[in-house]
C-alpha cells in the first residue's frame, strides 16, 4: 500500500496544540484526531507518537481515563520503536493512573519521567505531578520537598507551582493559606484567559474558605467558579468543559450542605452526575459521596444508602480498571508494562535494575496505605476502607461504630522530649492500640496524635468496652528512660445508623463526642449524644 504524503505544516500544528493543551480550543480533539490519521497514513511515526500523547493528555483532563491510558500506552510503544526518550509519555501514563485510582503507580511514573526529561520546564512539570502524587499517598513532607525542587528549575510557570502549593496546603489542613492562594492564582489564570483552570482552582478554594471561617469569600469563589465553568462551554472541547462544570457543581453542592441547603445541593449534584464522563470513576464516586450526604440531610435515607452503595461499587470498579483497561486486555497490559520497565532499564545491569524496580514498587505500595511512623493505616487508606465497609450490609444483630481518639496534651510531650523521642512514644502507643483492637478492627493514625478505628459489634456495650480498652492502653504508664511516663486520652465514638449512615457523618459525630470529652476535662470516652446539626458535610469539622 502506498503512503500518503504528510502535510508540510503538521509539525507546526502539533507544536501549537501542545502549547495549548492545558487550555485547548474547542476543536482540539478533532484537530488531533485528524493529525494522527494523516501521520499514520503517511507512516510518520514521530508525529503519530506526539499526536497520541496529546490525545492521552486531553482525555485525562476530560476524565476519560481508560481512553487516556490506551492512547499513552500506544504512544509509548511507538516511541520505543523510534528509540526516543519516554519522559513525556510517562507523564501521560501517570496522569491516567491517577484518574484510575492508582497514585502509587503514578508516582513511580512521574519520578521516572523527571529522570528522563532533560529540559528544565519539562522536568519541572513532571516534578509538579510527582508532588501531587506524593500528596495522594499521604507523603505530605516529600510532596512539599518535591514541589520546592520543581520551583527551583528554570522555566517553571509560577501559576502552576502556586496551584500545586494550594492543593498541598489543603491536604495539610491549612485552609486559610490554601483559600487565599487559590483565589490569587485563579485570578492569574483568568487574566491569561485560562478560565477553565481558574474555575477548577476556585472550586477547591471556595470550600477551603468556608472551613477557614470566611463564608462570604467561599460563596463568592464558588459563584465565580460556576460562572467561569459556564463561560468555557464554547471555549474548550466538550468533554473538558463538562469536567470543569462538574467540579464547580461539586464545590457548590458542598457549600450548600454546609449552609444547610440540602435541596440546592441535590439539584447541583444531579446536574453534575449527568455531565460526568463514563470513564471518570473517581469523579463520579465523589459526586455519589456528596449525594449520599445531601440525601441524608434531606431525610431521604433510602436514597442516601443507595448512593453510598453505588459509590463503593465505582471505587471497586476503579481498582479493577487500574490493572488493565478491560479484563480481556490484562495480558496485554502486563506485556506493555514489562516493555516500560525494560526501556527504562537500558544501559543498566538488568538484575540491578529489576531489583531496584521491585524494591521501589514495594515501598510505594506500602506508602500508599500506611502511616510511615507507626505502620497503621494512614488517613486516606482508612477513609477508603472504612467507607467500603460501611456500604456493605452487616450481619444479623450487628452494627458498626467509628471511634476517634486523641492523646491529651501531647504537644507538651513533644516539646519536652523532642521530636525523635515523641515519635518513638507514638510508635509504642500504636503497638498497644493494635494489641487491644485485634485483627478485626480497622485502625489508623490520621495525623499527629490522633487515631481512628472502625469496629463491628452487637451493640453499645461492645463499643464501650473497646473504647475503654483503647483509652486504658494509653493511660497505662509507659516505661520511658528509667521512669514511667503517664499519658491521658480522650475518645468519642458514633454508632451507625443512629449517628449517621455515611463515613463523613460518623466521623463528624465521633469527633464531636471526643471534643465534648475534652471540654469536660477527660481522660474519658463517650458516645455521640448531641442532636445532628443540619449543616454537616465535611468530615472532622
C-alpha positions in Angstrom: 0.0 0.0 0.0 1.4 3.4 -0.9 1.8 6.0 1.8 0.0 9.4 1.7 2.3 12.5 1.8 2.4 14.3 5.2 1.2 17.9 5.0 4.2 20.3 5.4 2.6 22.1 8.4 1.9 19.0 10.5 4.8 19.6 13.0 3.8 23.2 13.4 0.2 22.3 14.1 1.2 19.7 16.7 3.6 22.1 18.5 0.9 24.7 18.5 -1.6 22.3 20.1 1.0 21.1 22.6 1.5 24.7 23.9 -2.3 25.0 24.4 -3.0 21.5 25.8 -3.8 22.7 29.3 -6.5 25.1 28.0 -7.2 23.8 24.4 -9.5 25.3 21.9 -12.9 23.6 21.2 -11.7 21.9 18.0 -8.5 20.5 19.6 -9.9 16.9 19.8 -10.9 16.9 16.2 -7.6 18.5 15.0 -5.5 16.0 16.9 -7.6 13.1 15.6 -7.1 14.4 12.0 -3.3 15.0 12.5 -3.0 11.4 13.9 -4.8 10.0 11.0 -2.7 11.9 8.5 0.5 11.0 10.3 -0.4 7.3 10.3 -1.4 7.3 6.7 2.0 8.9 5.8 3.9 6.4 8.0 5.2 9.4 10.1 5.8 7.7 13.4 7.3 10.7 15.4 4.2 12.8 14.5 1.9 9.9 15.3 3.6 9.5 18.7 3.2 13.2 19.6 -0.5 13.2 18.5 -1.2 10.1 20.6 0.4 11.6 23.6 -1.5 14.8 23.3 -4.8 12.9 22.9 -4.0 11.0 26.0 -3.4 14.2 28.0 -6.7 15.7 26.6 -8.5 12.5 27.6 -7.1 12.7 31.2 -8.1 16.3 31.6 -11.6 15.4 30.4 -12.0 12.5 32.8 -11.7 9.8 30.2 -9.0 7.8 32.0 -9.3 4.4 30.3 -9.0 6.1 26.9 -6.1 8.2 28.2 -4.2 5.1 29.3 -4.9 3.3 26.0 -3.6 6.3 24.0 -0.5 6.7 26.2 0.4 3.0 26.0 0.1 3.2 22.2 2.4 6.3 22.2 4.9 4.6 24.4 5.1 1.5 22.1 5.6 3.7 19.1 8.2 5.9 20.8 10.1 2.8 21.8 10.4 1.7 18.2 11.9 5.1 17.4 14.4 4.9 20.2 13.1 8.2 21.6 13.1 9.2 25.3 10.0 8.2 27.1 9.7 11.0 29.7 6.7 13.0 28.4 4.8 9.8 27.6 5.4 8.6 31.1 3.8 11.8 32.4 0.7 11.0 30.3 0.7 7.4 31.6 1.0 8.8 35.2 -2.0 11.2 34.8 -4.2 8.3 33.6 -3.0 6.2 36.6 -4.1 9.0 39.0 -7.5 9.0 37.4 -7.8 5.3 37.7 -7.2 5.4 41.4 -3.5 4.2 41.3 -1.5 7.0 42.9 1.5 4.7 43.8 1.9 3.7 40.2 1.5 7.3 39.1 4.2 8.5 41.5 6.7 5.9 40.1 5.9 7.0 36.5 6.3 10.8 37.4 9.6 10.2 39.1 10.9 8.2 36.2 9.8 10.9 33.8 11.6 13.5 35.8 14.8 11.4 35.5 14.3 11.1 31.7 13.3 14.7 30.7 16.4 16.9 30.2 14.8 20.3 29.6 14.0 22.3 32.9 10.4 23.2 32.1 9.5 19.6 31.2 11.3 18.2 34.2 9.5 20.8 36.4 6.2 19.7 35.0 7.0 16.0 35.9 8.0 17.0 39.4 4.9 19.1 40.0 2.9 16.0 39.1 5.0 13.9 41.4 4.4 16.3 44.2 0.6 15.9 43.9 1.1 12.1 43.7 3.1 12.2 46.9 0.2 14.1 48.4 -2.2 11.4 47.2 -0.3 8.6 49.0 -0.1 10.7 52.2 3.6 11.7 51.9 3.0 15.4 52.5 6.6 16.3 53.5 8.0 14.6 50.5 5.4 16.4 48.4 6.5 19.8 49.7 10.2 18.9 49.1 9.4 17.9 45.5 7.4 21.0 44.9 10.2 23.2 46.1 12.6 21.2 43.9 10.4 21.9 40.9 10.2 25.6 41.8 14.0 26.0 41.5 14.1 24.9 37.9 14.2 27.5 35.2 11.1 27.9 33.2 8.5 26.6 35.7 5.3 28.5 35.4 4.6 30.3 38.7 0.8 29.8 38.3 1.1 26.0 38.2 3.6 25.9 41.1 1.1 28.1 43.0 -1.8 25.8 42.1 0.1 22.8 43.4 1.1 24.6 46.6 -2.6 25.5 47.3 -3.6 21.8 46.9 -0.8 20.7 49.2 -1.9 23.2 51.8 -5.5 21.8 51.5 -4.1 18.3 52.3 -2.3 19.7 55.3 -5.4 21.4 56.6 -4.1 24.9 56.1 -7.4 26.2 54.9 -6.8 29.9 55.2 -3.5 29.8 53.3 -5.0 27.4 50.7 -8.1 29.6 50.1 -6.1 32.8 49.8 -3.5 31.3 47.4 -6.2 29.6 45.3 -8.1 32.8 44.8 -4.8 34.6 43.9 -3.7 32.0 41.4 -7.2 31.6 39.9 -7.2 35.4 39.2 -3.8 34.9 37.4 -5.3 32.1 35.3 -8.3 34.2 34.4 -6.1 37.1 33.4 -4.4 34.8 30.9 -7.7 33.7 29.5 -7.5 30.2 31.1 -11.0 30.3 32.6 -11.2 26.5 32.9 -8.1 26.3 35.1 -9.4 29.2 37.1 -12.8 27.6 37.7 -11.2 24.3 38.9 -8.9 26.0 41.3 -11.7 28.4 42.6 -13.9 25.3 43.3 -11.3 23.9 45.6 -10.5 27.2 47.2 -14.2 28.0 47.9 -14.6 25.0 50.2 -11.3 25.9 51.9 -12.5 29.5 52.5 -15.6 28.2 54.3 -13.6 26.0 56.6 -11.3 28.9 57.2 -14.3 30.8 58.6 -15.0 33.1 55.7 -18.4 32.1 54.2 -18.7 35.3 52.2 -15.4 34.6 50.3 -16.5 31.0 49.9 -19.7 31.9 48.3 -18.0 34.5 46.0 -15.4 32.0 44.8 -18.0 29.3 44.3 -20.2 31.6 42.2 -17.2 32.7 40.2 -16.3 29.1 39.5 -19.8 28.4 38.3 -19.8 31.4 36.1 -16.3 30.6 34.6 -17.4 27.0 34.1 -20.4 28.2 32.2 -18.3 30.5 30.1 -15.9 27.9 28.9 -18.6 25.8 27.3 -17.7 27.3 23.9 -14.0 27.8 24.6 -12.9 24.3 25.5 -13.5 20.8 24.0 -16.9 19.5 25.2 -15.5 16.8 27.4 -13.1 19.1 29.2 -15.8 21.8 29.6 -18.1 19.3 31.2 -15.3 18.2 33.6 -14.8 21.8 34.7 -18.6 22.3 35.2 -18.9 19.1 37.3 -16.1 20.2 39.6 -17.7 23.6 40.1 -21.0 22.0 40.8 -19.4 19.6 43.4 -17.9 22.6 45.2 -21.2 24.4 45.1 -23.1 21.4 46.5 -20.6 21.0 49.3 -21.1 24.7 50.3 -24.9 24.3 50.1 -24.6 21.4 52.5 -22.5 23.5 54.9 -25.2 26.2 54.6 -28.0 23.7 55.4 -29.5 23.8 51.9 -29.8 20.2 51.1 -32.4 20.8 48.3 -30.0 23.1 46.4 -27.1 20.6 46.9 -29.2 17.8 45.4 -30.1 19.8 42.3 -26.4 20.7 41.7 -25.3 17.0 42.2 -27.9 15.6 39.9 -26.7 18.0 37.2 -23.1 17.0 37.9 -24.0 13.4 37.6 -25.4 13.9 34.1 -22.2 15.7 33.0 -19.7 13.1 34.2 -17.6 11.3 31.6 -18.2 7.5 31.8 -14.5 6.8 32.5 -14.3 9.4 35.3 -14.9 6.7 38.0 -13.4 8.7 40.9 -15.2 11.9 40.0 -18.5 10.0 39.8 -17.7 8.4 43.1 -17.1 11.9 44.7 -20.5 13.1 43.4 -22.2 10.0 44.8 -20.5 10.6 48.2 -21.9 14.2 48.3 -25.3 12.9 47.0 -25.4 10.4 49.9 -24.7 13.2 52.4 -27.3 15.5 50.8 -30.0 12.9 50.7 -29.4 12.0 54.3 -29.6 15.7 55.2 -32.9 15.9 53.3 -34.2 12.9 55.3 -34.2 10.6 52.3 -32.3 7.7 53.9 -33.0 5.1 51.1 -31.5 7.4 48.5 -28.6 8.1 50.8 -27.8 4.4 51.3 -28.2 3.6 47.6 -25.8 6.4 46.7 -23.3 5.1 49.2 -23.5 1.6 47.8 -23.1 2.9 44.2 -20.1 4.8 45.3 -18.5 1.7 46.8 -19.1 -0.1 43.5 -17.5 2.6 41.5 -14.4 2.6 43.7 -14.1 -1.1 43.3 -14.5 -0.8 39.6 -11.8 1.8 39.5 -9.4 -0.5 41.3 -10.1 -3.2 38.8 -9.6 -0.9 35.9 -6.2 0.3 37.2 -4.8 -3.2 36.4 -5.9 -3.1 32.8 -8.4 -1.2 30.6 -10.6 -4.3 30.3 -10.4 -7.8 31.7 -9.6 -9.1 28.2 -6.6 -6.7 27.9 -4.9 -7.7 31.2 -2.2 -9.8 29.5 -1.5 -7.1 27.0 -1.2 -4.5 29.8 1.3 -6.7 31.7 3.3 -7.1 28.5 3.4 -3.4 27.9 4.3 -2.7 31.4 7.3 -5.1 31.1 8.3 -3.1 28.0 8.2 0.1 30.0 10.4 -1.4 32.7 12.8 -2.8 30.1 13.0 0.5 28.2 13.8 2.4 31.4 16.4 -0.1 32.4 18.5 0.4 29.2 22.3 1.0 29.8 22.0 -0.6 33.3 22.7 -4.1 34.6 19.4 -5.9 34.2 19.5 -7.7 37.5 20.2 -4.5 39.4 17.5 -2.5 37.6 14.9 -5.2 38.2 15.8 -5.5 41.9 15.6 -1.7 42.3 12.3 -1.6 40.5 10.8 -4.3 42.7 12.0 -2.5 45.9 10.7 0.8 44.7 7.3 -0.6 43.9 7.0 -2.4 47.2 7.9 0.8 49.0 5.4 2.9 47.1 2.7 0.3 47.6 3.3 0.4 51.4 3.4 4.2 51.4 0.1 4.4 49.6 -1.8 2.8 52.5 0.3 3.0 55.7 1.5 5.7 58.1 5.3 5.6 57.8 5.8 6.1 61.6 3.5 3.6 63.2 2.7 1.2 60.3 -1.0 1.7 60.9 -3.4 2.6 58.1 -3.0 6.3 57.0 -5.8 8.7 56.7 -6.6 8.2 53.0 -6.5 4.4 53.2 -8.6 4.3 56.3 -11.2 6.6 54.7 -11.3 4.3 51.6 -11.6 1.0 53.6 -14.0 2.3 56.2 -16.2 3.8 53.5 -16.3 0.5 51.7 -17.0 -1.4 54.9 -19.9 0.9 55.9 -21.6 0.5 52.5 -21.9 -3.3 53.0 -24.8 -4.9 54.9 -23.9 -6.1 58.4 -24.7 -9.5 59.8 -27.9 -10.1 61.9 -27.8 -8.2 65.1 -24.6 -6.4 64.3 -23.7 -2.8 63.5 -20.6 -0.6 63.2 -19.0 2.2 65.2 -16.4 4.8 64.3 -14.0 5.7 67.2 -12.0 8.9 67.3 -9.1 9.1 69.8 -6.9 12.0 70.7 -3.9 11.9 73.1 -4.3 14.8 75.6 -1.6 17.5 75.7 0.8 15.5 73.5 2.3 18.8 72.2 3.9 19.2 75.7 5.5 15.8 75.4 6.8 16.8 72.0 8.3 20.0 73.4 9.8 18.4 76.5 11.1 15.1 74.9 11.9 16.3 71.4 10.6 15.1 68.0 12.6 11.9 67.9 11.5 10.8 71.4 7.9 11.8 70.7 7.9 9.7 67.5 9.2 6.7 69.5 6.4 7.2 72.1 3.8 7.3 69.3 5.2 4.1 67.9 4.9 2.3 71.3 1.3 3.7 71.8 0.4 2.4 68.3 1.6 -1.1 69.3 -0.6 -1.0 72.4 -3.6 0.1 70.4 -3.1 -2.6 67.8 -3.0 -5.2 70.5 -6.2 -4.0 72.1 -8.0 -3.6 68.7 -7.1 -7.0 67.3 -7.2 -8.1 63.7 -10.9 -7.5 63.1 -10.8 -3.7 63.8 -9.6 -1.1 61.2 -7.1 1.1 63.0 -5.4 4.2 61.7 -3.2 7.1 62.7 -4.8 10.0 60.9 -2.3 12.6 61.9 -0.2 13.9 64.8 -1.6 12.4 68.0 -5.0 11.3 66.6 -6.2 7.8 65.8 -9.4 6.4 64.4 -10.9 2.9 64.4 -13.9 1.2 62.8 -15.3 -1.8 64.5 -18.3 -4.1 64.2 -20.2 -5.3 67.2 -23.5 -6.5 68.6 -24.4 -3.3 70.5 -23.4 -0.3 72.5 -21.7 -2.4 75.3 -19.3 -3.9 72.8 -18.2 -0.5 71.6 -18.0 0.9 75.1 -15.7 -1.9 76.1 -13.4 -1.4 73.1 -13.3 2.4 73.7 -12.4 1.9 77.3 -9.7 -0.6 76.3 -8.1 1.8 73.8 -8.1 4.7 76.4 -6.6 2.4 79.0 -3.9 1.3 76.6 -2.7 4.9 76.5 -3.2 5.7 80.2 -1.3 2.7 81.5 2.1 4.2 82.5 4.8 3.7 79.8 8.3 2.7 80.8 10.5 5.5 79.5 14.1 6.4 80.2 14.2 4.7 83.6 11.0 6.4 84.5 7.3 5.8 83.9 5.5 8.2 81.5 1.8 8.8 82.2 -0.4 10.0 79.4 -4.2 10.5 79.1 -6.5 10.4 76.1 -10.0 11.5 75.1 -12.2 9.3 72.9 -15.5 9.7 71.2 -17.4 7.2 69.1 -20.5 7.2 66.9 -22.7 4.2 66.0 -24.4 3.5 62.7 -27.1 4.1 61.7 -28.3 6.2 64.7 -25.5 8.7 64.4 -25.1 8.6 60.6 -25.1 6.4 57.6 -22.0 7.7 55.8 -18.4 7.8 56.9 -18.4 11.6 56.9 -21.3 11.8 59.3 -20.0 9.2 61.6 -16.5 10.8 61.6 -18.1 14.2 62.5 -20.2 12.6 65.3 -17.2 10.7 66.8 -15.0 13.9 66.6 -17.7 15.9 68.2 -18.1 13.4 71.0 -14.3 13.4 71.5 -14.3 17.2 71.8 -17.1 17.1 74.3 -14.9 14.7 76.4 -12.0 17.2 76.2 -14.2 20.0 77.3 -15.4 18.1 80.3 -11.7 17.6 81.2 -11.0 13.9 80.3 -9.5 11.5 80.2 -12.6 9.6 79.3 -14.6 8.1 76.4 -18.1 8.9 75.3 -20.6 8.1 72.6 -22.2 10.7 70.4 -25.3 12.2 72.1 -25.8 15.6 70.6 -28.6 16.1 68.0 -27.5 16.3 64.4 -27.0 19.9 63.1 -28.3 20.1 59.5 -25.2 21.8 58.1 -22.8 18.9 58.2 -21.0 17.7 55.2 -17.2 17.9 55.8 -15.5 15.3 57.8 -13.9 16.2 61.1 -15.3 19.7 61.3 
